[in-house]
Amino acid sequence: MKQLIITSDDFGLSSGVNRAVEQAWKNGLLTVASIMPGAAAFNEAVKIARRNPGLQVGLHLTLVQGRSVLPPIESPELVDAQGNFSDNPVSAGFRYFFDRGLYCQLKREIEAQIKKVLDAGIELSHIDGHLNIHLHPTVFRILAELMPRYGITTFRLARERISHNLRFDRERKFGKALENLIFGFLTDHARPELDRLGISYASEVKGVLNSGRMTEGYILNIIDGLQEGLTEMYFHPGILPDAEISRCMPKYRHQEELAAITSPAVRGRLQELQVRVQNYRGEVKC
């Protein structure tokens, strides 16, 4: 059986993202949204999640290009005076790995992000991360301790078949090859520990190599080649104009991604292929 989870990242980033998430859930194939606890529109996202209880919510862990949950005084080496993480994921990643003095601050911030969502009355189905920061070895070590404590039983890995992707999209070949190498290594590092902890994951994740460009045409091409078992496909839908979306991700095709999730053609093709669209709990959308 082929099973497909369809996720929206960046839930809570802005009103434009939040409205797109609700529209994609009500009128489309969306089954899961990953929420950013430190983002400006978090409270609005919580209200949307509460009035749509069938929409499953996970944590979009944010440790780069975003805001912290804890006040800056509690994590002065992680954030600036306004509580902003570094916008440079490469330099931040090296610091998180080599500066052992950051470990306790990272742990407090990660736990605070988990608790903020839970304290809002939202049950967390899974954890993923902004720019896949959740797979960073130091961050993953912390998550491996915290996930069992907070009853989180699913996790996003970042393994995607590059050969399948390049068959339909030849852009960014070098960048995709590098991402495939890095995220493949990080996935292989995390998988044994997830298995030991009994935390489940999808066998493949679509969206790693075409982040921000998950358009209807691309989706219609790749769904024919979905593998048996569970696949996750993640998107960044948004409704424009929205200043925060445009500032953070000016090159992403947010409205085209929303159109793909709500596309009758995509829904029809998935039904023809007998792909079961579901959430992490196994609840079926179509």
C-alpha positions as CSV (number, residue, x, y, z in Angstrom):
1,M,0.0,0.0,0.0
2,K,1.2,3.5,-0.8
3,Q,0.5,6.1,1.9
4,L,1.1,9.8,1.7
5,I,1.3,12.5,4.4
6,I,1.0,16.1,3.1
7,T,2.5,18.7,5.4
8,S,2.7,22.4,5.5
9,D,5.8,23.9,7.1
10,D,6.0,27.3,8.7
11,F,2.5,27.3,10.3
12,G,2.4,30.4,12.5
13,L,5.0,32.4,10.5
14,S,2.5,34.9,9.3
15,S,-1.2,35.4,8.6
16,G,-0.7,34.6,4.9
17,V,0.8,31.2,5.8
18,N,-1.9,30.5,8.4
19,R,-4.8,31.3,6.0
20,A,-3.2,29.1,3.4
21,V,-2.9,26.2,5.9
22,E,-6.6,26.5,6.8
23,Q,-7.6,26.6,3.1
24,A,-5.3,23.7,2.2
25,W,-6.9,21.7,5.1
26,K,-10.5,22.6,4.3
27,N,-10.4,22.5,0.5
28,G,-7.4,20.4,-0.3
29,L,-5.2,17.4,0.7
30,L,-3.3,18.8,3.6
31,T,-3.2,16.5,6.6
32,V,-0.5,17.9,8.8
33,A,0.9,21.4,9.7
34,S,4.2,22.0,11.4
35,I,4.0,25.0,13.8
36,M,6.7,27.6,14.7
37,P,6.3,28.5,18.4
38,G,8.4,31.7,18.3
39,A,6.8,33.1,15.1
40,A,4.7,36.3,15.1
41,A,1.5,34.6,14.1
42,F,1.7,31.6,16.5
43,N,-1.4,32.5,18.5
44,E,-3.4,32.8,15.3
45,A,-2.2,29.4,14.2
46,V,-3.2,27.9,17.5
47,K,-6.8,29.3,17.0
48,I,-6.9,27.7,13.5
49,A,-5.7,24.4,14.9
50,R,-8.3,24.4,17.6
51,R,-11.2,25.1,15.2
52,N,-9.9,22.4,12.9
53,P,-9.2,19.5,15.3
54,G,-8.7,17.0,12.5
55,L,-5.6,18.9,11.3
56,Q,-2.6,17.2,12.9
57,V,0.1,19.5,14.2
58,G,3.8,18.9,14.7
59,L,6.7,21.1,15.9
60,H,8.7,23.0,13.2
61,L,11.7,23.4,15.4
62,T,13.3,26.8,14.8
63,L,17.0,27.5,15.7
64,V,18.0,29.5,12.6
65,Q,16.2,32.3,10.7
66,G,13.6,32.8,13.3
67,R,12.8,34.0,16.9
68,S,13.4,32.2,20.1
69,V,10.7,31.3,22.6
70,L,12.9,32.0,25.7
71,P,13.9,35.7,26.4
72,P,17.3,36.7,25.1
73,I,18.7,36.9,28.6
74,E,18.3,33.1,29.0
75,S,20.1,32.3,25.7
76,P,22.5,35.2,25.0
77,E,24.9,33.1,22.9
78,L,22.1,31.7,20.7
79,V,20.2,34.9,19.8
80,D,20.7,38.7,19.5
81,A,19.2,41.3,21.8
82,Q,15.8,41.0,20.0
83,G,15.7,37.2,20.3
84,N,16.6,36.5,16.7
85,F,18.6,33.4,15.8
86,S,21.3,33.7,13.2
87,D,20.2,34.0,9.5
88,N,23.2,31.9,8.4
89,P,22.4,28.2,8.8
90,V,26.0,27.1,7.9
91,S,27.7,29.2,10.6
92,A,25.0,28.4,13.1
93,G,25.4,24.7,12.4
94,F,29.1,24.8,13.0
95,R,28.7,26.7,16.2
96,Y,26.0,24.3,17.5
97,F,28.4,21.4,16.8
98,F,31.7,22.7,18.0
99,D,30.8,25.1,20.8
100,R,29.9,22.7,23.6
101,G,29.0,25.7,25.8
102,L,25.8,26.2,23.8
103,Y,24.4,22.7,24.6
104,C,22.5,23.7,27.7
105,Q,21.1,26.8,26.0
106,L,20.0,24.8,23.0
107,K,18.3,22.2,25.3
108,R,16.4,24.9,27.2
109,E,15.2,26.5,24.0
110,I,14.2,23.3,22.3
111,E,12.3,22.2,25.4
112,A,10.6,25.6,25.7
113,Q,9.4,25.3,22.1
114,I,7.9,21.9,22.7
115,K,6.2,23.1,25.9
116,K,4.8,26.3,24.4
117,V,2.8,24.2,21.8
118,L,1.7,21.7,24.4
119,D,0.7,24.5,26.9
120,A,-1.4,26.0,24.1
121,G,-3.5,22.8,24.2
122,I,-2.0,21.4,20.9
123,E,-1.0,17.7,20.9
124,L,2.3,17.3,19.0
125,S,2.3,14.5,16.4
126,H,5.9,14.8,15.3
127,I,9.0,17.0,15.1
128,D,10.7,18.4,12.0
129,G,12.8,21.6,11.7
130,H,13.2,24.9,9.9
131,L,15.9,24.2,7.2
132,N,15.9,20.6,8.7
133,I,17.8,21.9,11.7
134,H,16.3,19.0,13.7
135,L,18.7,16.6,12.1
136,H,21.8,18.5,13.2
137,P,23.8,16.0,15.4
138,T,23.8,18.2,18.5
139,V,20.1,19.1,18.1
140,F,19.1,15.5,17.4
141,R,20.9,14.3,20.5
142,I,18.7,16.7,22.6
143,L,15.6,15.7,20.8
144,A,16.3,12.0,21.3
145,E,16.1,12.7,25.0
146,L,13.1,15.0,24.9
147,M,10.8,13.2,22.5
148,P,10.1,10.2,24.7
149,R,9.6,12.5,27.7
150,Y,6.9,14.4,25.9
151,G,5.2,11.5,24.1
152,I,6.3,12.5,20.6
153,T,6.3,9.4,18.5
154,T,7.1,10.5,14.9
155,F,10.0,12.4,13.3
156,R,10.8,13.7,9.9
157,L,13.9,12.3,8.2
158,A,15.2,13.9,5.0
159,R,15.9,11.1,2.6
160,E,14.7,11.8,-1.0
161,R,15.7,9.9,-4.2
162,I,17.7,12.5,-6.2
163,S,17.4,10.4,-9.4
164,H,13.6,10.6,-9.2
165,N,13.7,14.3,-8.6
166,L,16.1,15.1,-11.5
167,R,13.9,13.1,-13.9
168,F,11.4,16.0,-13.7
169,D,13.4,19.0,-12.5
170,R,16.9,19.6,-13.7
171,E,17.4,22.9,-11.9
172,R,20.1,23.2,-9.1
173,K,21.8,19.9,-9.9
174,F,24.9,20.7,-7.9
175,G,22.9,22.1,-5.0
176,K,20.6,19.1,-4.9
177,A,23.6,16.7,-5.0
178,L,25.2,18.5,-2.0
179,E,21.9,18.6,-0.1
180,N,21.4,14.9,-0.9
181,L,24.8,14.1,0.5
182,I,24.4,16.1,3.7
183,F,20.9,15.1,4.5
184,G,21.5,11.5,3.6
185,F,24.4,11.4,6.1
186,L,22.3,13.1,8.8
187,T,19.4,10.7,8.1
188,D,21.7,7.7,8.4
189,H,23.0,9.1,11.7
190,A,19.5,9.6,13.2
191,R,17.7,6.4,12.0
192,P,19.3,3.8,14.4
193,E,18.5,5.9,17.4
194,L,14.9,6.5,16.3
195,D,14.5,2.8,15.8
196,R,15.9,2.1,19.3
197,L,13.4,4.6,20.7
198,G,10.5,3.3,18.8
199,I,9.9,6.6,17.0
200,S,8.5,6.2,13.5
201,Y,9.2,8.1,10.3
202,A,8.3,8.1,6.6
203,S,10.6,6.0,4.3
204,E,10.9,8.9,1.9
205,V,10.3,12.7,2.2
206,K,9.4,14.7,-0.9
207,G,10.2,18.4,-0.7
208,V,13.8,18.2,0.5
209,L,15.2,18.8,-3.0
210,N,12.4,21.0,-4.4
211,S,11.7,23.1,-1.4
212,G,9.6,26.1,-2.3
213,R,8.9,24.8,-5.8
214,M,6.4,22.0,-5.2
215,T,4.1,23.0,-8.0
216,E,1.1,21.1,-9.5
217,G,3.0,20.1,-12.6
218,Y,5.9,18.7,-10.5
219,I,3.6,16.9,-8.1
220,L,1.7,15.3,-11.0
221,N,4.9,14.0,-12.3
222,I,6.4,12.5,-9.1
223,I,3.3,10.9,-7.6
224,D,3.4,8.1,-10.3
225,G,6.7,7.0,-8.8
226,L,5.8,7.0,-5.1
227,Q,7.2,3.9,-3.4
228,E,5.3,1.4,-1.3
229,G,4.9,2.4,2.3
230,L,4.7,5.8,3.9
231,T,5.9,9.0,2.1
232,E,5.8,12.5,3.4
233,M,5.5,15.4,1.0
234,Y,6.0,18.9,2.5
235,F,5.1,22.3,1.2
236,H,5.3,26.0,2.0
237,P,1.9,27.3,1.0
238,G,1.0,31.0,1.4
239,I,-1.4,33.7,0.4
240,L,0.1,36.9,-0.9
241,P,0.5,39.8,-0.4
242,D,2.2,39.1,2.9
243,A,5.3,41.1,4.0
244,E,6.8,38.3,6.2
245,I,6.5,35.7,3.5
246,S,8.1,37.9,0.9
247,R,10.9,38.9,3.3
248,C,11.8,35.4,4.5
249,M,11.3,33.4,1.2
250,P,11.1,35.8,-1.7
251,K,11.9,33.0,-4.3
252,Y,9.4,30.4,-3.0
253,R,6.3,29.8,-5.1
254,H,3.9,29.9,-2.1
255,Q,0.6,30.4,-4.0
256,E,1.5,27.8,-6.6
257,E,2.2,25.3,-3.8
258,L,-1.2,26.1,-2.3
259,A,-2.7,25.5,-5.7
260,A,-1.0,22.1,-5.9
261,I,-2.4,21.0,-2.5
262,T,-5.9,22.0,-3.5
263,S,-5.6,20.8,-7.1
264,P,-8.5,18.5,-8.3
265,A,-6.0,17.0,-10.8
266,V,-3.6,16.0,-8.1
267,R,-6.5,14.6,-5.9
268,G,-7.9,12.7,-8.9
269,R,-4.5,11.2,-9.8
270,L,-3.8,10.0,-6.3
271,Q,-7.2,8.3,-6.2
272,E,-6.5,6.6,-9.6
273,L,-3.2,5.4,-8.2
274,Q,-5.0,4.2,-4.9
275,V,-2.6,6.3,-2.8
276,R,-4.0,6.7,0.7
277,V,-3.6,10.3,1.9
278,Q,-3.4,10.4,5.7
279,N,-1.8,11.9,8.7
280,Y,0.8,10.5,11.1
281,R,-2.0,8.9,13.2
282,G,-3.2,7.0,10.1
283,E,-6.4,9.0,9.8
284,V,-7.4,9.0,6.1
285,K,-8.2,12.2,4.2
286,C,-8.9,10.5,0.9
